[in-house]
Amino acid sequence: MRVDVVTLFPEMIAHALQFSIMARVRDAGAAVFGVHNPRDWTTDRHRIVDDAPYGGGAGMVLKPEPLVACIEDVVRVPDAAVVLMTPQGETLTQAHVRRLARLGQMVVLCGHYEGIDERVRELLVADEISIGDYVLTGGELPALVLIDAVVRLLPGVLGNDTSAEEDSFEDGLLEHPHYTRPPEFRGLRVPEELIEGDHAAVARWRRKSSLLRTLRRRPDLLARADLSATDRELLAEIAAEAVEE
Ligand code: ADE
């Protein structure tokens, strides 16, 4: 996959892409990153990328010409999606992430100031995505959040191919708790089912914990989850036991 970021602050993106999973992605050849500054597509002497809003008011608006020229140069393949990071977009979910991870190219546009000229959105933007109901100073941190979520799904990125499938949200439930040695720490014991290591008992404990955690923390997710007959039995057990998480 190609991942391109269009930003007035390219260092913010380029720096972050050097670390952790992003470095692994690059080293594994799972994705190729590009970072582009629309200022490099200006044609005036002062390299101006913004201007006052028509109709007046505070703040500046990103001009359409350099942004459109930049995006058009950066798009390389027919199955590319131009994604604008904006608090006015759809709230990012794992469903968006899965869809974007199947594309040949994602071009992520970071908004700034009061926003971008509406015609850029009309002409080129396929998706508008928000990372939550709060306002940041720019789209760079949201772009990094989106890119991290997308590239970790690319084949060969996670060491263990099953770990993405076991993530919270992949099956609509939150993940069960995890433990490692020692078996007792400050008086808190690892559940016996996990220590004994009977595979069926471990799987049952994990599924029940996952259902319990989702019920307590995110009942909205549980209401939408695709539950099996066994899941319903486990939920009935949970209700009968009135267990705390
Ligand atoms: N730009 C500013 N705030 C944002 C948010 N919450 N999500 C995406 N882009 C943004």
py3Dmol code that shows the C-alpha trace and the ligand (Angstrom):
import py3Dmol

protein = """\
ATOM      1  CA  MET A   1       0.000   0.000   0.000  1.00  0.00           C
ATOM      2  CA  ARG A   2       1.080   3.596  -0.607  1.00  0.00           C
ATOM      3  CA  VAL A   3       0.296   6.066   2.176  1.00  0.00           C
ATOM      4  CA  ASP A   4       0.744   9.748   1.381  1.00  0.00           C
ATOM      5  CA  VAL A   5       0.186  12.618   3.782  1.00  0.00           C
ATOM      6  CA  VAL A   6      -0.499  16.167   2.615  1.00  0.00           C
ATOM      7  CA  THR A   7       0.414  18.579   5.413  1.00  0.00           C
ATOM      8  CA  LEU A   8       1.799  22.040   6.118  1.00  0.00           C
ATOM      9  CA  PHE A   9       3.889  20.395   8.892  1.00  0.00           C
ATOM     10  CA  PRO A  10       5.668  17.525   7.140  1.00  0.00           C
ATOM     11  CA  GLU A  11       8.283  17.115   9.905  1.00  0.00           C
ATOM     12  CA  MET A  12       5.560  16.160  12.391  1.00  0.00           C
ATOM     13  CA  ILE A  13       4.520  13.234  10.215  1.00  0.00           C
ATOM     14  CA  ALA A  14       7.962  12.205   8.920  1.00  0.00           C
ATOM     15  CA  HIS A  15       9.358  12.113  12.464  1.00  0.00           C
ATOM     16  CA  ALA A  16       6.552   9.965  13.855  1.00  0.00           C
ATOM     17  CA  LEU A  17       6.785   7.511  10.937  1.00  0.00           C
ATOM     18  CA  GLN A  18      10.329   6.595  11.987  1.00  0.00           C
ATOM     19  CA  PHE A  19       9.272   4.685  15.093  1.00  0.00           C
ATOM     20  CA  SER A  20       7.701   1.480  16.342  1.00  0.00           C
ATOM     21  CA  ILE A  21       5.160  -0.151  14.088  1.00  0.00           C
ATOM     22  CA  MET A  22       5.615   2.415  11.320  1.00  0.00           C
ATOM     23  CA  ALA A  23       9.298   1.559  11.060  1.00  0.00           C
ATOM     24  CA  ARG A  24       8.394  -2.138  10.950  1.00  0.00           C
ATOM     25  CA  VAL A  25       5.906  -1.473   8.169  1.00  0.00           C
ATOM     26  CA  ARG A  26       8.499   0.314   6.133  1.00  0.00           C
ATOM     27  CA  ASP A  27      11.177  -2.314   6.795  1.00  0.00           C
ATOM     28  CA  ALA A  28       8.775  -5.166   5.944  1.00  0.00           C
ATOM     29  CA  GLY A  29       7.938  -3.375   2.671  1.00  0.00           C
ATOM     30  CA  ALA A  30       4.215  -3.539   3.564  1.00  0.00           C
ATOM     31  CA  ALA A  31       3.723   0.166   2.875  1.00  0.00           C
ATOM     32  CA  VAL A  32       5.564   3.033   1.250  1.00  0.00           C
ATOM     33  CA  PHE A  33       5.128   6.435   2.870  1.00  0.00           C
ATOM     34  CA  GLY A  34       5.275   9.874   1.272  1.00  0.00           C
ATOM     35  CA  VAL A  35       4.906  13.267   2.973  1.00  0.00           C
ATOM     36  CA  HIS A  36       4.080  16.349   0.898  1.00  0.00           C
ATOM     37  CA  ASN A  37       3.807  20.059   1.687  1.00  0.00           C
ATOM     38  CA  PRO A  38       1.262  21.927  -0.474  1.00  0.00           C
ATOM     39  CA  ARG A  39       3.497  24.976  -0.127  1.00  0.00           C
ATOM     40  CA  ASP A  40       5.754  23.246  -2.674  1.00  0.00           C
ATOM     41  CA  TRP A  41       2.884  23.467  -5.189  1.00  0.00           C
ATOM     42  CA  THR A  42       2.393  27.258  -4.845  1.00  0.00           C
ATOM     43  CA  THR A  43       3.326  29.393  -7.838  1.00  0.00           C
ATOM     44  CA  ASP A  44       3.641  32.809  -6.166  1.00  0.00           C
ATOM     45  CA  ARG A  45       6.802  34.362  -4.796  1.00  0.00           C
ATOM     46  CA  HIS A  46       5.597  34.237  -1.168  1.00  0.00           C
ATOM     47  CA  ARG A  47       4.435  30.605  -1.386  1.00  0.00           C
ATOM     48  CA  ILE A  48       1.066  31.480   0.114  1.00  0.00           C
ATOM     49  CA  VAL A  49      -1.230  28.573   1.034  1.00  0.00           C
ATOM     50  CA  ASP A  50      -4.052  30.379   2.874  1.00  0.00           C
ATOM     51  CA  ASP A  51      -6.297  33.392   2.518  1.00  0.00           C
ATOM     52  CA  ALA A  52      -9.085  35.265   4.344  1.00  0.00           C
ATOM     53  CA  PRO A  53     -12.563  33.689   4.190  1.00  0.00           C
ATOM     54  CA  TYR A  54     -15.125  35.081   1.752  1.00  0.00           C
ATOM     55  CA  GLY A  55     -17.908  36.679   3.806  1.00  0.00           C
ATOM     56  CA  GLY A  56     -15.467  37.714   6.532  1.00  0.00           C
ATOM     57  CA  GLY A  57     -14.824  36.279   9.973  1.00  0.00           C
ATOM     58  CA  ALA A  58     -11.880  35.021  11.963  1.00  0.00           C
ATOM     59  CA  GLY A  59      -9.195  32.638  10.793  1.00  0.00           C
ATOM     60  CA  MET A  60      -7.764  31.708   7.435  1.00  0.00           C
ATOM     61  CA  VAL A  61      -8.823  29.156   4.843  1.00  0.00           C
ATOM     62  CA  LEU A  62      -6.468  26.904   2.855  1.00  0.00           C
ATOM     63  CA  LYS A  63      -6.531  27.979  -0.800  1.00  0.00           C
ATOM     64  CA  PRO A  64      -7.702  25.429  -3.383  1.00  0.00           C
ATOM     65  CA  GLU A  65      -5.003  25.765  -6.082  1.00  0.00           C
ATOM     66  CA  PRO A  66      -1.897  24.443  -4.245  1.00  0.00           C
ATOM     67  CA  LEU A  67      -3.876  21.746  -2.420  1.00  0.00           C
ATOM     68  CA  VAL A  68      -5.544  20.411  -5.562  1.00  0.00           C
ATOM     69  CA  ALA A  69      -2.292  20.506  -7.566  1.00  0.00           C
ATOM     70  CA  CYS A  70      -0.508  18.666  -4.752  1.00  0.00           C
ATOM     71  CA  ILE A  71      -3.165  15.951  -4.325  1.00  0.00           C
ATOM     72  CA  GLU A  72      -3.450  15.399  -8.094  1.00  0.00           C
ATOM     73  CA  ASP A  73       0.308  14.890  -8.335  1.00  0.00           C
ATOM     74  CA  VAL A  74       0.391  12.535  -5.373  1.00  0.00           C
ATOM     75  CA  VAL A  75      -2.458  10.200  -6.435  1.00  0.00           C
ATOM     76  CA  ARG A  76      -0.861   7.272  -8.297  1.00  0.00           C
ATOM     77  CA  VAL A  77      -3.404   4.447  -8.623  1.00  0.00           C
ATOM     78  CA  PRO A  78      -7.092   4.126  -9.600  1.00  0.00           C
ATOM     79  CA  ASP A  79      -8.038   2.632  -6.214  1.00  0.00           C
ATOM     80  CA  ALA A  80      -6.734   5.570  -4.179  1.00  0.00           C
ATOM     81  CA  ALA A  81      -8.873   7.258  -1.523  1.00  0.00           C
ATOM     82  CA  VAL A  82      -8.319  10.864  -0.494  1.00  0.00           C
ATOM     83  CA  VAL A  83      -9.202  11.129   3.199  1.00  0.00           C
ATOM     84  CA  LEU A  84      -9.658  14.474   4.922  1.00  0.00           C
ATOM     85  CA  MET A  85      -9.056  14.560   8.683  1.00  0.00           C
ATOM     86  CA  THR A  86     -11.681  16.880  10.176  1.00  0.00           C
ATOM     87  CA  PRO A  87     -13.806  17.059  13.344  1.00  0.00           C
ATOM     88  CA  GLN A  88     -16.791  17.242  10.955  1.00  0.00           C
ATOM     89  CA  GLY A  89     -16.129  13.767   9.532  1.00  0.00           C
ATOM     90  CA  GLU A  90     -17.511  10.354  10.448  1.00  0.00           C
ATOM     91  CA  THR A  91     -16.073   9.089  13.721  1.00  0.00           C
ATOM     92  CA  LEU A  92     -13.296   6.600  12.955  1.00  0.00           C
ATOM     93  CA  THR A  93     -14.138   2.946  13.617  1.00  0.00           C
ATOM     94  CA  GLN A  94     -12.405  -0.361  12.899  1.00  0.00           C
ATOM     95  CA  ALA A  95     -14.839  -0.772   9.959  1.00  0.00           C
ATOM     96  CA  HIS A  96     -13.348   2.328   8.242  1.00  0.00           C
ATOM     97  CA  VAL A  97      -9.876   1.015   9.050  1.00  0.00           C
ATOM     98  CA  ARG A  98     -10.565  -2.418   7.469  1.00  0.00           C
ATOM     99  CA  ARG A  99     -11.982  -0.840   4.304  1.00  0.00           C
ATOM    100  CA  LEU A 100      -9.078   1.586   3.869  1.00  0.00           C
ATOM    101  CA  ALA A 101      -6.483  -1.174   4.469  1.00  0.00           C
ATOM    102  CA  ARG A 102      -7.686  -2.937   1.298  1.00  0.00           C
ATOM    103  CA  LEU A 103      -6.908   0.032  -0.978  1.00  0.00           C
ATOM    104  CA  GLY A 104      -3.808   0.491  -3.133  1.00  0.00           C
ATOM    105  CA  GLN A 105      -3.262   4.025  -1.867  1.00  0.00           C
ATOM    106  CA  MET A 106      -4.504   6.322   0.874  1.00  0.00           C
ATOM    107  CA  VAL A 107      -3.853  10.061   0.599  1.00  0.00           C
ATOM    108  CA  VAL A 108      -4.451  11.712   3.962  1.00  0.00           C
ATOM    109  CA  LEU A 109      -5.150  15.430   3.947  1.00  0.00           C
ATOM    110  CA  CYS A 110      -4.489  17.313   7.199  1.00  0.00           C
ATOM    111  CA  GLY A 111      -6.756  20.323   7.678  1.00  0.00           C
ATOM    112  CA  HIS A 112      -5.595  23.475   9.446  1.00  0.00           C
ATOM    113  CA  TYR A 113      -6.715  26.936  10.469  1.00  0.00           C
ATOM    114  CA  GLU A 114     -10.448  27.401   9.973  1.00  0.00           C
ATOM    115  CA  GLY A 115     -10.470  24.726   7.289  1.00  0.00           C
ATOM    116  CA  ILE A 116      -9.933  24.076   3.609  1.00  0.00           C
ATOM    117  CA  ASP A 117     -11.743  25.637   0.665  1.00  0.00           C
ATOM    118  CA  GLU A 118     -14.928  23.608   0.192  1.00  0.00           C
ATOM    119  CA  ARG A 119     -14.157  23.002  -3.511  1.00  0.00           C
ATOM    120  CA  VAL A 120     -11.160  20.824  -2.622  1.00  0.00           C
ATOM    121  CA  ARG A 121     -13.507  18.560  -0.700  1.00  0.00           C
ATOM    122  CA  GLU A 122     -16.072  18.534  -3.527  1.00  0.00           C
ATOM    123  CA  LEU A 123     -13.503  17.762  -6.225  1.00  0.00           C
ATOM    124  CA  LEU A 124     -11.204  15.245  -4.562  1.00  0.00           C
ATOM    125  CA  VAL A 125     -12.133  14.078  -1.077  1.00  0.00           C
ATOM    126  CA  ALA A 126     -13.674  10.601  -0.785  1.00  0.00           C
ATOM    127  CA  ASP A 127     -13.826  10.262   3.016  1.00  0.00           C
ATOM    128  CA  GLU A 128     -13.947  12.742   5.881  1.00  0.00           C
ATOM    129  CA  ILE A 129     -12.859  11.251   9.169  1.00  0.00           C
ATOM    130  CA  SER A 130     -12.830  12.520  12.753  1.00  0.00           C
ATOM    131  CA  ILE A 131     -10.970  10.748  15.546  1.00  0.00           C
ATOM    132  CA  GLY A 132     -13.496  11.884  18.154  1.00  0.00           C
ATOM    133  CA  ASP A 133     -15.709  14.680  19.362  1.00  0.00           C
ATOM    134  CA  TYR A 134     -12.996  17.126  20.377  1.00  0.00           C
ATOM    135  CA  VAL A 135     -11.101  19.745  18.390  1.00  0.00           C
ATOM    136  CA  LEU A 136      -7.346  19.646  17.800  1.00  0.00           C
ATOM    137  CA  THR A 137      -5.197  22.386  16.260  1.00  0.00           C
ATOM    138  CA  GLY A 138      -4.622  20.403  13.079  1.00  0.00           C
ATOM    139  CA  GLY A 139      -5.132  17.119  11.283  1.00  0.00           C
ATOM    140  CA  GLU A 140      -1.591  15.758  11.797  1.00  0.00           C
ATOM    141  CA  LEU A 141      -2.197  13.811  15.011  1.00  0.00           C
ATOM    142  CA  PRO A 142      -5.511  12.443  13.671  1.00  0.00           C
ATOM    143  CA  ALA A 143      -3.702  11.433  10.433  1.00  0.00           C
ATOM    144  CA  LEU A 144      -1.116   9.498  12.461  1.00  0.00           C
ATOM    145  CA  VAL A 145      -3.875   7.755  14.411  1.00  0.00           C
ATOM    146  CA  LEU A 146      -5.577   6.685  11.182  1.00  0.00           C
ATOM    147  CA  ILE A 147      -2.339   5.557   9.520  1.00  0.00           C
ATOM    148  CA  ASP A 148      -1.281   3.513  12.552  1.00  0.00           C
ATOM    149  CA  ALA A 149      -4.647   1.738  12.645  1.00  0.00           C
ATOM    150  CA  VAL A 150      -4.591   1.015   8.891  1.00  0.00           C
ATOM    151  CA  VAL A 151      -1.009  -0.130   8.377  1.00  0.00           C
ATOM    152  CA  ARG A 152      -1.052  -2.590  11.278  1.00  0.00           C
ATOM    153  CA  LEU A 153      -3.649  -4.572   9.311  1.00  0.00           C
ATOM    154  CA  LEU A 154      -1.415  -4.913   6.238  1.00  0.00           C
ATOM    155  CA  PRO A 155      -0.125  -8.467   5.658  1.00  0.00           C
ATOM    156  CA  GLY A 156       3.228  -9.153   7.309  1.00  0.00           C
ATOM    157  CA  VAL A 157       3.142  -6.194   9.716  1.00  0.00           C
ATOM    158  CA  LEU A 158       2.116  -7.874  12.951  1.00  0.00           C
ATOM    159  CA  GLY A 159       4.475 -10.687  13.918  1.00  0.00           C
ATOM    160  CA  ASN A 160       1.624 -13.025  14.679  1.00  0.00           C
ATOM    161  CA  ASP A 161      -1.015 -13.069  11.942  1.00  0.00           C
ATOM    162  CA  THR A 162      -3.815 -13.910  14.358  1.00  0.00           C
ATOM    163  CA  SER A 163      -3.229 -10.953  16.675  1.00  0.00           C
ATOM    164  CA  ALA A 164      -5.169  -8.480  14.513  1.00  0.00           C
ATOM    165  CA  GLU A 165      -8.133 -10.866  14.389  1.00  0.00           C
ATOM    166  CA  GLU A 166      -8.163 -11.160  18.180  1.00  0.00           C
ATOM    167  CA  ASP A 167      -8.199  -7.395  18.716  1.00  0.00           C
ATOM    168  CA  SER A 168     -10.919  -5.576  20.517  1.00  0.00           C
ATOM    169  CA  PHE A 169     -13.593  -4.610  17.972  1.00  0.00           C
ATOM    170  CA  GLU A 170     -12.669  -7.188  15.322  1.00  0.00           C
ATOM    171  CA  ASP A 171     -15.561  -9.376  16.493  1.00  0.00           C
ATOM    172  CA  GLY A 172     -17.513  -6.514  18.033  1.00  0.00           C
ATOM    173  CA  LEU A 173     -16.471  -7.301  21.641  1.00  0.00           C
ATOM    174  CA  LEU A 174     -13.767  -5.940  23.927  1.00  0.00           C
ATOM    175  CA  GLU A 175     -10.770  -8.183  24.582  1.00  0.00           C
ATOM    176  CA  HIS A 176     -10.436 -10.408  27.656  1.00  0.00           C
ATOM    177  CA  PRO A 177      -7.774  -9.488  30.288  1.00  0.00           C
ATOM    178  CA  HIS A 178      -4.180 -10.734  29.814  1.00  0.00           C
ATOM    179  CA  TYR A 179      -1.783 -12.154  32.430  1.00  0.00           C
ATOM    180  CA  THR A 180       1.817 -13.318  32.543  1.00  0.00           C
ATOM    181  CA  ARG A 181       4.018 -14.677  35.363  1.00  0.00           C
ATOM    182  CA  PRO A 182       4.144 -14.567  38.381  1.00  0.00           C
ATOM    183  CA  PRO A 183       0.933 -16.465  39.287  1.00  0.00           C
ATOM    184  CA  GLU A 184       0.434 -14.184  42.288  1.00  0.00           C
ATOM    185  CA  PHE A 185       1.385 -10.507  42.500  1.00  0.00           C
ATOM    186  CA  ARG A 186       0.635  -8.329  45.559  1.00  0.00           C
ATOM    187  CA  GLY A 187      -2.065 -10.736  46.603  1.00  0.00           C
ATOM    188  CA  LEU A 188      -3.749 -10.785  43.176  1.00  0.00           C
ATOM    189  CA  ARG A 189      -3.932 -14.265  41.628  1.00  0.00           C
ATOM    190  CA  VAL A 190      -4.070 -15.211  37.959  1.00  0.00           C
ATOM    191  CA  PRO A 191      -7.374 -17.049  37.287  1.00  0.00           C
ATOM    192  CA  GLU A 192      -6.967 -20.819  37.820  1.00  0.00           C
ATOM    193  CA  GLU A 193      -8.394 -21.688  34.379  1.00  0.00           C
ATOM    194  CA  LEU A 194      -5.446 -19.916  32.715  1.00  0.00           C
ATOM    195  CA  ILE A 195      -2.823 -21.517  34.952  1.00  0.00           C
ATOM    196  CA  GLU A 196      -4.139 -25.055  34.467  1.00  0.00           C
ATOM    197  CA  GLY A 197      -3.946 -24.618  30.693  1.00  0.00           C
ATOM    198  CA  ASP A 198      -6.847 -26.862  29.553  1.00  0.00           C
ATOM    199  CA  HIS A 199      -7.439 -25.339  26.094  1.00  0.00           C
ATOM    200  CA  ALA A 200     -11.221 -25.580  26.160  1.00  0.00           C
ATOM    201  CA  ALA A 201     -11.387 -24.109  29.670  1.00  0.00           C
ATOM    202  CA  VAL A 202      -9.036 -21.276  28.667  1.00  0.00           C
ATOM    203  CA  ALA A 203     -11.138 -20.467  25.575  1.00  0.00           C
ATOM    204  CA  ARG A 204     -14.319 -20.488  27.659  1.00  0.00           C
ATOM    205  CA  TRP A 205     -12.789 -18.244  30.356  1.00  0.00           C
ATOM    206  CA  ARG A 206     -11.567 -15.798  27.708  1.00  0.00           C
ATOM    207  CA  ARG A 207     -14.887 -15.620  25.908  1.00  0.00           C
ATOM    208  CA  LYS A 208     -16.814 -15.156  29.154  1.00  0.00           C
ATOM    209  CA  SER A 209     -14.390 -12.416  30.309  1.00  0.00           C
ATOM    210  CA  SER A 210     -14.719 -10.701  26.953  1.00  0.00           C
ATOM    211  CA  LEU A 211     -18.534 -10.768  27.200  1.00  0.00           C
ATOM    212  CA  LEU A 212     -18.444  -9.555  30.816  1.00  0.00           C
ATOM    213  CA  ARG A 213     -16.068  -6.711  30.045  1.00  0.00           C
ATOM    214  CA  THR A 214     -18.144  -5.604  27.054  1.00  0.00           C
ATOM    215  CA  LEU A 215     -21.369  -5.813  29.076  1.00  0.00           C
ATOM    216  CA  ARG A 216     -19.923  -3.638  31.864  1.00  0.00           C
ATOM    217  CA  ARG A 217     -17.984  -1.120  29.773  1.00  0.00           C
ATOM    218  CA  ARG A 218     -19.632  -0.973  26.360  1.00  0.00           C
ATOM    219  CA  PRO A 219     -23.203  -2.302  26.450  1.00  0.00           C
ATOM    220  CA  ASP A 220     -23.742  -0.481  23.119  1.00  0.00           C
ATOM    221  CA  LEU A 221     -21.226  -2.838  21.455  1.00  0.00           C
ATOM    222  CA  LEU A 222     -22.780  -5.929  23.034  1.00  0.00           C
ATOM    223  CA  ALA A 223     -26.211  -4.953  21.713  1.00  0.00           C
ATOM    224  CA  ARG A 224     -24.808  -4.936  18.153  1.00  0.00           C
ATOM    225  CA  ALA A 225     -22.488  -7.978  18.438  1.00  0.00           C
ATOM    226  CA  ASP A 226     -23.119 -11.197  16.523  1.00  0.00           C
ATOM    227  CA  LEU A 227     -23.514 -13.626  19.456  1.00  0.00           C
ATOM    228  CA  SER A 228     -23.497 -17.434  19.272  1.00  0.00           C
ATOM    229  CA  ALA A 229     -25.664 -19.798  21.313  1.00  0.00           C
ATOM    230  CA  THR A 230     -22.654 -20.406  23.601  1.00  0.00           C
ATOM    231  CA  ASP A 231     -22.245 -16.637  24.066  1.00  0.00           C
ATOM    232  CA  ARG A 232     -25.877 -16.426  25.208  1.00  0.00           C
ATOM    233  CA  GLU A 233     -25.289 -19.256  27.692  1.00  0.00           C
ATOM    234  CA  LEU A 234     -22.217 -17.473  29.047  1.00  0.00           C
ATOM    235  CA  LEU A 235     -24.193 -14.221  29.386  1.00  0.00           C
ATOM    236  CA  ALA A 236     -26.931 -16.097  31.259  1.00  0.00           C
ATOM    237  CA  GLU A 237     -24.240 -17.465  33.620  1.00  0.00           C
ATOM    238  CA  ILE A 238     -22.892 -13.944  34.104  1.00  0.00           C
ATOM    239  CA  ALA A 239     -26.383 -12.644  34.923  1.00  0.00           C
ATOM    240  CA  ALA A 240     -26.965 -15.505  37.408  1.00  0.00           C
ATOM    241  CA  GLU A 241     -23.606 -14.935  39.119  1.00  0.00           C
ATOM    242  CA  ALA A 242     -23.970 -11.115  39.169  1.00  0.00           C
ATOM    243  CA  VAL A 243     -20.161 -11.010  38.912  1.00  0.00           C
ATOM    244  CA  GLU A 244     -18.148  -7.825  39.072  1.00  0.00           C
ATOM    245  CA  GLU A 245     -15.421  -7.330  36.515  1.00  0.00           C
TER     246      GLU A 245
END
"""
ligand_1 = """\
10
ADE
N -8.746 18.108 13.190
C -8.998 18.792 14.334
N -9.651 18.040 15.219
C -9.844 16.816 14.631
C -10.461 15.605 15.028
N -11.037 15.459 16.222
N -10.457 14.565 14.160
C -9.902 14.714 12.950
N -9.311 15.820 12.508
C -9.269 16.879 13.331
"""
view = py3Dmol.view(width=600, height=400)
view.addModel(protein, "pdb")
view.setStyle({"model": 0}, {"cartoon": {"style": "trace"}})
view.addModel(ligand_1, "xyz")
view.setStyle({"model": 1}, {"stick": {}})
view.zoomTo()
view.show()
